């Protein structure tokens, strides 16, 4: 599977939560995602590991906890 398609699922999951992905910062053991919320606030979400190491459901749950 091409890299772009692999990450599209995570971007679409954010869109389902009414969030817009702005940036993704990749570090040695984790990713940070900058998102725009519906009320135009920018939030930096630190994931516990890289996106591709998480299932879509794990990713969505972590994002929900971080936004709340």
Secondary structure, 3 states (H helix, E strand, C coil): CCHHHHHHHHHHHHHHCCCEEEEEEECCCCEEEEEECCCCCEEEEECCCCHHHCCHHHHHHHHHHHHC
